[in-house]
Amino acid sequence: MSEKIAVVGAGLIGRAWAIVFARAGFDVAIWDRDAAATGAARGFIAERLPELRAAGLLDDAPEAVLARITPAGTLAACLAGAVHVQENGPERVEAKRALFAELDALAPPGMVLASSTSGIPASAFTEGLRGRGRCLVAHPVNPPYLVPVVELCPAPWTEEAVVARTRALMQRAGQVPATVKREVAGFVLNRLQIALVAEAFRLVADGVVSPEDLDATVKHGLGLRWSFMGPFETIDLNAPGGVEDYMARYGALYAQVQAEMTPCDMTPELVGDVHAARRAVLPMTEHAARQAWRDRRLMGVLAQKKGER
Ligand SMILES: NC(=O)c1ccc[n+]([C@@H]2O[C@H](COP(=O)([O-])OP(=O)(O)OC[C@H]3O[C@@H](n4cnc5c(N)ncnc54)[C@H](O)[C@@H]3O)[C@@H](O)[C@H]2O)c1
């Protein structure tokens, strides 16, 4: 019998995690405090699976994957026999605190309790728990069945073995774990995104580049490599002698540009300008269609990258 994963909270992210784990062969129980959300999750998943299959991102038949997902009537039934709990409740610290207290009381020792929180450190909602050593953040990117990286962020008291077990589990689920060794705001992925987006706003605010050309610079420039290499690998391959050689050549430029970088004040005017520039190329009436296009493109990129680590 396969191992069971408990998915708690069946909104956007909970239902996406159910797909990830069931696709990899795990049994999944899913529960939401709102019974209607649990039901809606099943419909959503049933719609997504054939698309994933068509894109080459689902090895088994959609019906077989769907059959591994069981809606649970109670939280206790959801947790029964699970090896890992993936929590996807609301992004509010009091809500996480209450839910983790409930989970810690119900889950037998040894069951890992992971939160999908986008930005609340695990220490903020697990400190007082008896089982706090088995709690951590496992932060996905939406939707995790298309974007495999998952940031594992332990609290200071999370046991090392729990991080190791979660890393191994996520790998078996087809995800790519990255461990964030200590608690920092935004974890790693969002800090990187914020560095780039803030500088993008700054360059537009300073009149250096238009929003359209800024996007072109990333999608036809930096981003081309970044879908299959990280920034360190990029610079390593950009100089014949590797990272040290690269820094010997460009280190002074890095120092100069960093010294010029200051936090960007994203005023309503600046945000409004960028919003207006986007609307000029994509009217709001076409926004949803473009989101669907993005997901199809992402599936194509993923299918190409299949098996890459
Ligand atoms: N949406 C994203 O892009 C994204 C990305 C990464 C991480 N996350 C994180 O995932 C978590 C869930 O976000 P979402 O976007 O799925 O939100 P959502 O609003 O779609 O879903 C939250 C669900 O939690 C349920 N819920 C409320 N109280 C509960 C309780 N006590 N027990 C069980 N379920 C409860 C709600 O009924 C709802 O279905 C958040 O912590 C969020 O920060 C979201």
Ligand as a Chemical Component Dictionary entry (heavy atoms), coordinates in Angstrom:
data_LIG
# 
_chem_comp.id                   LIG 
_chem_comp.type                 NON-POLYMER 
_chem_comp.pdbx_formal_charge   0 
_chem_comp.three_letter_code    LIG 
# 
loop_
_chem_comp_atom.comp_id 
_chem_comp_atom.atom_id 
_chem_comp_atom.alt_atom_id 
_chem_comp_atom.type_symbol 
_chem_comp_atom.charge 
_chem_comp_atom.model_Cartn_x 
_chem_comp_atom.model_Cartn_y 
_chem_comp_atom.model_Cartn_z 
_chem_comp_atom.pdbx_ordinal 
LIG N1  N1  N 0  -2.010  31.262 -3.700 1  
LIG C1  C1  C 0  -0.692  31.231 -3.870 2  
LIG O1  O1  O 0  -0.164  31.654 -4.900 3  
LIG C2  C2  C 0  0.183   30.630 -2.795 4  
LIG C3  C3  C 0  1.508   30.253 -3.131 5  
LIG C4  C4  C 0  2.303   29.661 -2.142 6  
LIG C5  C5  C 0  1.800   29.467 -0.867 7  
LIG N2  N2  N 1  0.508   29.836 -0.568 8  
LIG C6  C6  C 0  0.012   29.628 0.799  9  
LIG O2  O2  O 0  -0.864  28.525 0.818  10 
LIG C7  C7  C 0  -1.834  28.717 1.857  11 
LIG C8  C8  C 0  -3.221  28.578 1.252  12 
LIG O3  O3  O 0  -3.392  29.593 0.276  13 
LIG P1  P1  P 0  -4.513  29.495 -0.862 14 
LIG O4  O4  O 0  -4.086  30.430 -1.933 15 
LIG O5  O5  O -1 -4.761  28.060 -1.195 16 
LIG O6  O6  O 0  -5.767  30.111 -0.092 17 
LIG P2  P2  P 0  -7.313  29.799 -0.309 18 
LIG O7  O7  O 0  -8.059  30.920 0.294  19 
LIG O8  O8  O 0  -7.565  29.434 -1.758 20 
LIG O9  O9  O 0  -7.575  28.473 0.557  21 
LIG C9  C9  C 0  -7.557  28.442 1.956  22 
LIG C10 C10 C 0  -8.506  27.348 2.395  23 
LIG O10 O10 O 0  -8.364  27.131 3.795  24 
LIG C11 C11 C 0  -9.639  26.788 4.295  25 
LIG N3  N3  N 0  -9.604  26.902 5.745  26 
LIG C12 C12 C 0  -9.824  27.990 6.513  27 
LIG N4  N4  N 0  -9.659  27.672 7.814  28 
LIG C13 C13 C 0  -9.295  26.364 7.855  29 
LIG C14 C14 C 0  -9.010  25.454 8.910  30 
LIG N5  N5  N 0  -9.021  25.836 10.178 31 
LIG N6  N6  N 0  -8.705  24.184 8.581  32 
LIG C15 C15 C 0  -8.693  23.795 7.282  33 
LIG N7  N7  N 0  -8.947  24.602 6.255  34 
LIG C16 C16 C 0  -9.261  25.879 6.544  35 
LIG C17 C17 C 0  -10.591 27.682 3.555  36 
LIG O11 O11 O 0  -11.915 27.167 3.606  37 
LIG C18 C18 C 0  -10.001 27.673 2.154  38 
LIG O12 O12 O 0  -10.569 26.639 1.355  39 
LIG C19 C19 C 0  -1.562  30.092 2.461  40 
LIG O13 O13 O 0  -0.790  29.949 3.630  41 
LIG C20 C20 C 0  -0.788  30.784 1.362  42 
LIG O14 O14 O 0  0.060   31.791 1.837  43 
LIG C21 C21 C 0  -0.314  30.410 -1.510 44 
# 
loop_
_chem_comp_bond.comp_id 
_chem_comp_bond.atom_id_1 
_chem_comp_bond.atom_id_2 
_chem_comp_bond.value_order 
_chem_comp_bond.pdbx_ordinal 
LIG N1  C1  SING 1  
LIG C1  O1  DOUB 2  
LIG C1  C2  SING 3  
LIG C2  C3  SING 4  
LIG C2  C21 DOUB 5  
LIG C3  C4  DOUB 6  
LIG C4  C5  SING 7  
LIG C5  N2  DOUB 8  
LIG N2  C6  SING 9  
LIG N2  C21 SING 10 
LIG C6  O2  SING 11 
LIG C6  C20 SING 12 
LIG O2  C7  SING 13 
LIG C7  C8  SING 14 
LIG C7  C19 SING 15 
LIG C8  O3  SING 16 
LIG O3  P1  SING 17 
LIG P1  O4  DOUB 18 
LIG P1  O5  SING 19 
LIG P1  O6  SING 20 
LIG O6  P2  SING 21 
LIG P2  O7  DOUB 22 
LIG P2  O8  SING 23 
LIG P2  O9  SING 24 
LIG O9  C9  SING 25 
LIG C9  C10 SING 26 
LIG C10 O10 SING 27 
LIG C10 C18 SING 28 
LIG O10 C11 SING 29 
LIG C11 N3  SING 30 
LIG C11 C17 SING 31 
LIG N3  C12 SING 32 
LIG N3  C16 SING 33 
LIG C12 N4  DOUB 34 
LIG N4  C13 SING 35 
LIG C13 C14 SING 36 
LIG C13 C16 DOUB 37 
LIG C14 N5  SING 38 
LIG C14 N6  DOUB 39 
LIG N6  C15 SING 40 
LIG C15 N7  DOUB 41 
LIG N7  C16 SING 42 
LIG C17 O11 SING 43 
LIG C17 C18 SING 44 
LIG C18 O12 SING 45 
LIG C19 O13 SING 46 
LIG C19 C20 SING 47 
LIG C20 O14 SING 48 
# 
